Amino acid sequence: MLDSFNREINYLRISVTDRCNLRCNYCMPTEGIKQLPHEDILSYEDIVEVVNIAVRLGIDKVRITGGEPLVRKGIVDLMKMIAEIDGIKDLGMTTNGLLLDKFAQPLADAGLHRVNISLDTMDAKKYKLLTRGGDINKVFSGIKVARKAGLDPIKINCVVVNSSQEKDASEVRKFCMKNGIQIRFIHQMNLASGEFSVVEGGEGGNCSRCSRLRLTADGKIRPCLFSDLEFDIRMLGIENAFMKAVELKPRSGSYNRSGKFYNIGG
């Protein structure tokens, strides 16, 4: 699919849940969130139907996100169903890694190709503070099991406040270099004010080369993270929602005042 700015749209990010087992301070408010009603969240059969139509339209890269995708029951079954769809060349997942030691091998067996794991510091106390209770040792265990399972390449997503040269980011970089892991630095963003930049080590935030659409857990196709535009697959039909999202995908991001990172998938 080509959008109105001649960008090839071949990448679909799918949020399977708005729920998460962490409360990272740059993602979720202190008071918590109002979660989507279960009946509003797409079933796995709905998601597979969306992916089948997406592939027919030209999508060949799919990434599963959340919230935290590994907290949704039956996620391995969904991965297997998606992996069996002919035409998908790249199947990935973004996770905080806390449950990866349990799920990495089953996910690999189901057909998952690779994982991106969130890690913003190497300091266990600071990690617990940033995530409001997370255990960094579970992340390290998840990385180890993911490597053993052959989920390659493993990429670390490291959120930075000011610069990738700041202390925590530098320590995460050293860890990745030592262990042969790729790293991407993501500057802290603000949806409502439109603050974003190009990801260091990746292409996120590079509007001129953006190839992605997003499917929210409750069935909205969003053409841009930094836009309020969304197209409901239940109201419009799946193919029509895709075509409208591609047709109206903006040249560049502006702001998003109707969504949050935890319910769009970042």
N, C-alpha and C positions, 0 to 999 in steps of 0.2 A: 504494500500500500504506500502511496505517495501522498503527503499532505500538500496544502496549498503553497508551501514554501519549498517543495521538491525534496523534502526529507523522507527517506525510506523508513516507514514505521514497521518494525519487525519484532518488537520487544514488549512483552506484557508482564507487569508485576501484579501478583495476585495476593491481596490481604485475605487470609482465611479466618482471621479473628481479630477483634479489638482488645482481647484480653492478654495480659502479660503477667509473668511471675516476678518482674522487677518493677520499680517505680523510679526510673532514672529522672533526675531533677530537670533535665532539659527536654524531657518528653512528656512527662505526666505532672499535673499539678499536685501540690501537697495533699489537698483534700480528696484526691482520687478522681475518678471519672464516672460518668453515667454510662453504663455499658449498654450495648445494643441488646434488645430483646432477642432471645434465641430464635423466635419465629421469623425475625428479619434477616438472619444470617443465611447466606447461601448454603444449600446442601452440597455435599461432594458431587452428587449427580448433576446439580446445576453448574458447578464449576467445570466439570468435565465437558458438559455441553458447550459452555462458553469457550473453552480451549479448543474444542473440535472446530467450531466456527471460526475462531481466531486464526487457527492454522490454515484453514481454507482461504482466509482473506490475506494471508501473507506473514503471519506471526511465526517465527521459528525459535524464538528465545523466550523462556518463561522463568520467572523467579517467584518463589513462594515467600511471603512475608507475613507480618502480623500488624499490631501486637507481637506476640511471640508465637510463631506457628507451631512449636512443639508442645504447647499446652492444649492444643485442640485434639480431642480424642479421635483416633483412627487416622492420624496424619500420614502414616506409612502407607495405608491403603490408598489414600488420595494420590500420593506420589507414584505408586505403581500404576494407577489408572492413567495419570498424565503421561508417564514415561512410555506407555504403550501406544500413545497417539502418534501415528506416522507423520513425520515432518518436523518434529521438535529436535533441534540440533543442540540446544544448550538448556539444561534444566538445573537451576540453582535454588538456593535457599539462603535467606538472611536470618540469623538466629543470635540470641545473646549467649548461647553456648552452655547454659546451666544444665540442660537435659541431654546434651549431645553425647555424653559418654554412654547413655542408655540407647539412643536412637541412631547414632552414626552408622553402625553396621547394617541394621535393618533398612535404613534409608538408602544406603548404597546398594544393597541387594534389590531394593525396589526400583532402582533406576536413577536415583539422584546423582548428578555429576559432581557438584561442588558446593561449597558453603562459604558464606561471608559471616564472620563472627565479630561481634561488637566487643571492643576492649579499649578503654580510654586511659588506663593507668596500670602500672605494675604493682602498685602499693595496695596491699590487701585491705588496710583500714580505709584508705581513700576510696577504693572501689565500693566497699560496703556503704560508705557515706553517699557517694554519687548515685548509687543504685537503690539506696534506702533498704539495705539488708542483704545484698547479694554476696555470695561466697566465691571469690576469685579462683580458688583452687578447683572448683567445679568447672570453670571455664578452661583452665589448663588441662584438666583431665579430658574434657570434651575435645580439645584440639588434638591431644595425643591419640584418642580413639578414632577421630575423623581421619587422621593421617594413615593410621593402620588400616582403616576401611577403604582407603583409596579415593577419598573425596578430594580431588585435586583439580585446580589449585585451591588451597585454603587461602582466603584473603581476610585480613583484619581490617575492620572499620574502626578508625580511631577519631573520635570527635575532639576537636581542639577549640579553645576559646579565642586565642589571638593568633597563634602561629604553630606550625608543625615543629618549630625549634624549641617550644616550651618544654619544661622538664619532663612532664608525664609522657608527652608525645615522643620525646627522644628516647626514653626508657622502653616504650613499646616498640619503637623502631629497632633498637638494639636486640630485643627479644626476637623480633621477626627475622632480622638478618642472621642471627645465630642459628635459627631453626629453619631457615629456607622458606619462610612464609612471606607472601606478598602483603603490602600494607597500603591502605588508602586513608588519607587524612581528610576529614570532612569538617569544614569550618561550621561552627554552631550557627544555625539558621533560625529565622523568625518568619513564620508563614504570614502572619497578619501584617507585618510591615514590609514584607518582600525582601528581607535580607538573605541573600544566598550568594555562593561563589562556586567556581568550578572545583570539583573534588581533586585533590592532589593524588595522582596515581590512578585516576579513573576519568570517566567522561561525564559523570553526573554534574548538573549545573551548567553544562556547555550547551546552551540553547540552540546554537547554529547546527549542532550535530545530534540533537535529541531524536531518539528513535523509539521512545517508549510511550505506552499507555498504562494506566493503572485501573485495576478492578478492586473496588472496596468490598469489604466483607458482607455488606448489605446490598450488593448488586449495582453499584454505580460505576460507569466507565468515566475515568477522569483523564483528560488529555494532557494535563500539566499539573505538577504538584503545587506550583505557585499560581493557581487560578481557581476561581470558584465554579468554573464550568464542570458539569457532570451530566451524564446521560444514563437514565435508569433502564436497565435491561428488561425489567419486568413491565414497565410501561411502554417502552418503545420497541421491544423485541431485541434480541441479541445483535443480529447483524446490523439493524438500523442504528442501534446505539453506537456500535463500532464506527460505522460510516460517518455519523454525525461528529463523533469525537475526532476522527481524522480530519474531516473537512474543516472543523472549527478550532483545531489545535493552534494556539497562538504562536506567533513568531518567537516570543520570549516570555518568561515568567514575569508576573507583576506582584500579586499578593493573593493570599487565600484566607478568607475570614469565615469560611464555613466548615473547615476541616481541621484536623489535628494529625500530627505524625502517627499517633498510635492507632488511628482508624483509617488511614490512607495507605500506610506501608512505607513511608519515607522515600 
